[in-house]
Amino acid sequence: MLSYRHAFHAGNFADVLKHSALSLVLDYMTRKEKGFCYIDSHSGAGMYQLTDEYAQKTGEYKDGIAKIINDDEAPESLKPYLSLISSLNLNSDLNVYPGSPGIAKAFVRRQDSSHLFELHPTDIQHLEDFCQRWRKVFVKQSDGYQGVLGLLPPPSRRGVVLIDPPYELKEDYQKAVNTIIKAYTKFATGTYILWYPVVKRELIDQMSESFTESSIKNLLQVEFCLENDTDEYGMTGSGLFIVNPPWQLSQQLEEILPYIKTKLGCKESSYTLKQLIAE
């Protein structure tokens, strides 16, 4: 199935959590001079126009990034992310929003390399166009799960892997976890970020169980939900499993979560942050 288009959801509450965390991880990686490898298994289009029909049809960004982009009281931990979004938009108008490749492009340096995978025939064209002037980036229209495993370990032995599938198929939940478990056996010191939607709680519980039964160490789980869990269809929240998070990331997320709950959530909204597996 290749029907999923992130353009409908760009800049929504789930992107705020995912991309603020990704920005903090990449910012941390650039603090050392040695290069690193960024790998994105499901890259999407790279950049999204919030003025186009897809974003305007759902308007999800209006209840996400639009609510905080110009907030002077945003916590310091959100500044790398918010500054990046602001730099892409002129005169305080919110017209464009970056996908994960757009986030990465803002942080990677000459000594870093990026590998982006995308299968959707339209998004791969947009992604290739977006990457035309990006040095040391490699774009492939192929299976991102296999692509991740084929690149590990990177020559620099420093790397960030983002796995962010559309979850059109229920099998994606376990497949994403299995990919990280396999990747960890090849490259145990890499940082792995796995995004997931909260649609059916039992699927997330199965992901957690698979991780805890694996050989993986140092696993952080963060989640922000707009509503309580429900048996009805639809995403009520989203979360991240982060293997080998930067040492300050947990404290930074502790600062971000109550803020986005206040700004983006409602009375029923909640968040969790826990060290699922110790170092």
C-alpha positions, 0 to 999 in steps of 0.5 A: 500500500502506498496511499499515505501522504504526510502532507495531510498531517505536516506540522501537527501535534505528533510532528511537534513531538517527533521533530523537536526530539529529532532536532535535539538528537541531531544538535547533540551529534554536531557537538563533536567534530567527527562526522556522523551518518543520518539514516531515514527509513521513510523520508516522505517529501522532505518539505511541505507547503502548508498553503497547498490543498493537502495541508489546508484540507485537514488544517492539522498544523493549525493545532500543532506548530502554528500554536507555538511558532511565535511563542516567546515563552517556549522552553529552551529545549524547544528553541532548536526546533522552533528556530529551525521552523522560523528560519524557513518562513519569512515575515512570521508567516507559516507557509512551509514545514519540513519533514524529517529530511528537512530537519536533518538538512538544517543540522548536518555538516560537510563531514556528515552523510545522509541516506534517505529512503522513500517508496511513494512515487510522488514523494520520492520525486519531491524528495529528490528535488528537495535534495538537489543542492544537498551535499553527501545525501543519498536518496533511494526509492527502495525498502527503508527497513532493508536500507537501514540494515544495509548501511550499518555500521556506518564507517564513522561509527556514529549514527542516527537512524529514524524509522517513521513508517506510515503504519498503513499495515498492522505488521509495520508495528512489529516490523519496525521494532524487529528492524531496530533489534536487528540493527542494534546487533550490527551497531549497538552504539547508534541512536535509533528513533522509532515513531509510533501512532497511538491507535490501538494500545495493545499494539504499542504494548507488544512493541514494548514487550519485544524491546524489553525481551531483546538485547537492547539497552538504554531505551527511552519511551516518550508519548503525548496523547491528546485524548484517552485511549479508545476502541474507536478508529483514529489516532489519539496520540503518538510516541517515540522509542529512543535507543541510546538517547543523548544524555540530556534528552530525558531532562529536555523532554521533561521540559517540553512535554508539559508545555505542549500539553498546555499549548496543544492539548486539552483537559483529557491530554496526557504525556508519559516519559520513562526509561523503558530499559536501563543502560 
